[in-house]
């Protein structure tokens, strides 16, 4: 559903954003495009146990009550199937109980934005099975990610080879969300790894603030790219 949400120019919306698509969940609150509180979970703690504790800490740091949140937002994947279900269910429940709008943002878009550059960015997210979800984005000078082709999933080495065949002449930034480091020497010479300085939840909040200034897609719709193991088993 598309909608225009109107907020007074002198009173920017307070946005709560979460990303549970990765082993380390991230949470952020922004007032407009300004981050006022941010937290990340420990990778060893399941999201189902950490979610509301981190939410309480986040609100405490921001000096806000949950009822003062104007817009709820979440990264919708791709990523951990279990993690996404926990985060999206919780955010949907909070927005519904408070009667507040909810907005979803692709995890690949959010990760690409953590590079803080304008130009082509290849975002890679750990997909398990020694694979990654991959998406190529063109980041505009005003921080809007535009998709270049279809997102995919596969082994990191195969993904890099497939993109390098078409982009060998171009400089490319690569940003990865994974518990495993990528060998920088495996990258083409004209590519470079990005050192991120923000979390994906922070980028979700900032991007949602931009989106609210025009027609905005409301609602949360998981973006998985591939079926879960449980779905594959049911189909077999």
N, C-alpha and C positions, 0 to 999 in steps of 0.2 A: 504494500500500500504506500502510495506517495502522498506526502503532506508538507505543507509549509508551516513550520512552528515559529511563532512570532515571540520574540523576547525584546524588552526595552533595550535600546543601544547603550544606555548608561547602567544597565543591570544585566551583564552577561549570564548565560545559564550555567548552573552548577551541574557538571557531568561526572557521573561515576562510571568508570570503565574497568573491565576485567578481561584477562586473557588466561584461560585454563587449558589452552591447547597444547601446552608444553609441560614438562615435568616440574618446572619452576613457575608457578602461577604468578602473575603480576596484577596489581591493583593500583588504580590512580584516580584522583579527583582533580578536576580542573574547574577554574572559574573562567569561562570563555576559553581562550587559548593558553591560559597561565596555569601550570600545574601547581597545586597547593599541598598535595600529599601524595606519596607513592610508597608502595611496599612490594616486596617479592617474597614468595614462600620458599621454604627449604625443599629441595628436590626429594628428600627422603620422606616427607610427610604427604599422605594422600590428600588430594584436593577436597575430598568429602569431609575430612577432619579439619583442614586448615581454613576453609573458605570463610566461615562466619567469624572466626577469631581474627583473621586478617582484616576483614571488613570492619570489625569493631575498632581495631587499632588505627585503621585508615581514617575513620570518622573522627576518632579522638584527636589524631594529629591535625586534621583539617579544622577542628573546632566546630563540627557540624552535627546535626541530627539527621537520621536517615530521611525524615520527612522533608528536609531542606534540599534534597537532591531533585533537580528539575528534569534530568534526562538520564536514563540508564543505557549503557552501551556494553558490547562485548565483541571480542574477536570470535568469529564463527567457524574457524578452521580454514584449511585442513590442519590436522594435528591428532593428538591422542583422542580416540573415540570416547573413552571413559571420562577423561578430563573435560572434554567439550560438553558431554551430557550433564556433568555436575555443574559447570559454570553457567551454561545456557538455561538450565532448569531453575537455578537459583535466581538469576537475573530476571527471567520471565516472571517468576513468582513475586519478586520484590516490586517490579514495575506494575504488575496487575493489582497487587494488594494496595498500592499507593495511588493507583490511577495515573501513573506517569508514563510518558512515551519511552519506547525502547528501540535502539538502533543497532544493527549488526554491521561489522566491518570484517572483510577478509583478513585472515591471519597473515597471508602473503603480502597484502597491501601494508599492513601495520609493520611487519618486519622490514620491508623495503624502506619505509619511512624512517626507521631507526638509523639508516646510513647518513641522514642529514645532508644529502647531496641532491643536486639537480642533474638529471641525465639517466642513463640506463643502469638499472640495478637488477641483479639476479638474486632472488631470495630463495634460500633452501631451508626447509624445516625437516627435522628428524621424523621419519615415517616408520621406524623400526625395520626389522629384517635387513639391516644394512642398506636401507633405501632412504631417499629424501623426497619430499614434495618440493616442486620447483615452479617458480613463476617469474617471468621477465616483466619488469615494470619500467616505464618512462616516467620519472618524477619531474613535474613541471617546476618552474622557478617559484611558484607560490605553494609548493608542497602538496600537489595533488597527484596520486599515482594513477597511471593509465596502463592498462594491460596490453602487452604486445604478444599476441598469440595465446594459445591454450595452456593452462597450467597442467603439470604432469607429475608422475611419480616414477621413480626408478633409482638405480644405483647412482651415487654422486658422480663417479667417473664417467658413466654413460651419459648422464645429463650434461656434464661439462663438454664432453665430446660433441654432443648434438648441437649445443649452442655455439661452440667454437667453429663448427663447420660453416655457420652462417654469419658469424660476427668476428672473424679473425682480424679484420682491419680496425675494429672499434675498441676504444677504451671501455671497460666494463667494471663496475663495482659489484662485488659479491658479498652478501651478508648471510650468515648461517645461524640458525637457532638449533643447537644440538649440545648434548653433554659430551660429545666427542669432538676433538679438534680436527680441523682439516689441514692436511699438509699443504702449505702455501706453494711449495715447489711443484705441486701437481697442477697448478693453474697456468693457463697461457700467459706469456710474458706481458701482454697488454691488459691483463686483468689484475685486480688487487682486492684483498680482503678488507672489509670495512671494520673499524673499531667503533662499535656502537656506544653511545653515551646516554641513551634513553631506553626505557622499557617499551615493550609493545603496547601495554595498557596505556602508557602515557601518550603514545602516538595515536591510539584509538580515540582517546579523549580529545586530542587536538584536532584530529581529522573530522570527528563528529561535529565539533564546533564550527569548522569550515562548512560542512555539509548542511548545517541547520540554516545557513543564510540563503539557501535555495530549496527547490523541491527535494525532499528527503525520503528515502525508503525506510518505512517503519516496520518493526518486527524483527525476529531472530530466526534465521533459517540456516541450519548447519550446512557447512560446505566440506564434504568429506573427500572428494575426488575418486576414491576407490571404496568398495564395500568393506565392511568390517569382517573379521574372521567368522563371527557368528552368522552373518548374512550369507557368506560363502558356504558355510556348512549346511544352512537351511536349504539352500538352492541345489545342493549336490544330492 
